Amino acid sequence: MNYTNFKQYCNQHWFYNFILLIVSVVIAFTPSLTGATEYFPKNTEGWSIFEASPESHIIYVSSSGGNDETGTSYTIEEIGYRPFTPKTKERLNAFKTFSAAFKKTRNNKPDWILIKRGDTFFESIKVRNGKSLTEPFLVATYGPKKTNPIFNTGTNSALQICCKNFNFIAVQGLDFYAHTRMPKSEYFNSHNGKDGLNVYIGEEHIGNGLLIEGNRFNFYTNNVVQGPGTLKNIMIRRNSFFDNYSTTSHSQGFYAANISVTLEENIFDHNGWLVQADKGLIQADKAQGAATVFNHNTYFANTYNVEFIKNIFLRSSSIHNKWTANEGKHSSSNIRIENNLYIDGEIGISAGGNKTGAHRFKNYQIIGNVMLNIGQSRPTNRDLSWGIDITDWDGGRVENNILMNQSQQAIKNVFGIAISGETQNITITNNQINNLMNSNGIVLNNDGDKRNIAITNNKFNFIDSSRFFIKFNKNLNGYHFKGNQYFHPDGQCDFFIKSDINYGRLYKLWSKYIGFSNDCENTNFTQWKLMTKETNKQWGMPKFLNKTLETYQQSIDKTPTQEAFIKALRNMSINNWDTRYTAETINQYFKKTYKTVKH
């Protein structure tokens, strides 16, 4: 049937027209989590491209060559169609200070303020409303230099938006420092400070269209975007959030509440602490900005339609991604955490605090992430290394994640994945838990009703004999196991019982031990299969590739140390974006973890 005949057929059959109408409506009203970045095209390096409109006023600012008395604004016709590298017949009349330039901008217009690269300012920035999602109020950079302009803001915020409606704002390519609270800075005078990015929308107000891209926020107390008003089309991408700390209250790299937002390709490092806590977690530690259990790289409360895509999280005070749902059932929903990289800290992802209650978290997708060396530096001086914490979920998927490389004997409280509370309708599949010393693979807590939980096709590769692949209490009601693969090195131990099953020639050369915990009693693999009816596909004797951050550095011909790796990450900027230090590239390296040896 050709298209003409098909159209005639549909016209004669109202039912098919009705189906097409329903499909169209579903597509039109399906919520998108792509964020504000969709409204701007990208250049070859992945940065948003902005185009001035004939209505735009373009204003230049240079601390090194500007003058607030002679500064002026330009149209695109006057400045030329390459405003980021302007060429004029006469001297460019830039302002000297941002504050003077800002006074010349208009509200609800697509005006631009462009800051000269390489210049330094001792002030904060402000923004106005733009005209539309594709014609925002823009603060960005210009000039030939390859270094971001620096804004030293002292005890003030870098950018504050409060408290009523805002629309259509973009900020790109600026470095912000709370310079008076940087301990090793010549400007240091106290620990007093404020949030770097601080966005608050009051009840019954709307914030629509905010793009924060390619900026660096250093040594603030927090960075915050929160309701209770409605925030939509919020995109935080390719920014760096470093060294947030507080001596008087909680501190996060990024805090969000009651909003929908996308975080994409950002770098978070050493947030929530200035120094390591003392063993006793005493109050004096807090006064020095020490790590606490309340401080994290990100803290998201009662959020919805959120995406974390290809971010890098390093050395958090406690948790890399903390999620809470304190307003009852489904008070945090539709969260996608995909292809992120986690290094050190104490806990990877915790979707379970702070209150308890059935099914508070709705539809969490944790997919394709890599977690390395969790617990390594022990910021709070506790002895824990936790991967993914699942509590009170209603629907979700934990898939294709890799949790690996915990090698410190001093760290005893270790697990890959834990399931707690009133949880149902989730799938744990195709994950790898590799080389975690003192670790329980998956912990199944008996603290609430569990229903329809599938644990399938995961790989466990243990390097020591002190823990269990699956740790559970009382029973396995509500759980379904299929196709998981359990591998343990040679050696006798008290906690692992040698399996008597004949696994065939592929396993002939490898003495295999299977460990399970059931109320502190051991269950061998024969009993496990009878208990769970789990079926396992054969996998040739695995050859685990010992990959580390050091071997990654070697693979790209860089100094093979973790310190050099972190230094390279912290040097990343809009003018120095190296794809070898993106989560997407690094994760791909670590996902090629095994090769199979055939006999």
Secondary structure, DSSP 8 states (H G I E B T S, - for coil): --HHHHHHHHHH-HHHHHHHHHHHHHHHHS-----GGGGS-B-TTS-B-----TT--EEEE-TTT--TTT--EE-HHHH-S-TTS---SS----BSSHHHHHTT--TTS--EEEEETT-EESS-B-----SBTTB-EEEEEESS-SS--EEE-TTS-SEEEEES-EEEEEEES-EEE-GGG-TTSTT---S----SEEEEE-TT-EEEEEEEES-EEES-S--EEE-SSEEEEEEEES-EEE----SSS--EEEEEES---EEES-EEES-S-SB---TT--HHHHHTTB--TT-EEEEEES-EEEEEES-EEE--SSEEEEEE--SSTTSEEEEEEES-EEESSSEEEEEEESS--TT-EEEEEEES-EEESTTSS-TTS--EEEEEEEESEEEEEEES-EEEEE--TT--EEEEEEEESSEEEEEEES-EEEEETTEEEEEE--SS-EEEEEEES-EEE-SSSSS-SEEESS--TTEEEES-EEE--S---SS-EE------GGGTTS--EE-EEETTEE--HHHHHHHH---------EEE----HHHHHHHTTS--SHHHHHHHHHT-BTTB--GGGSHHHHHHHHH--EEE---
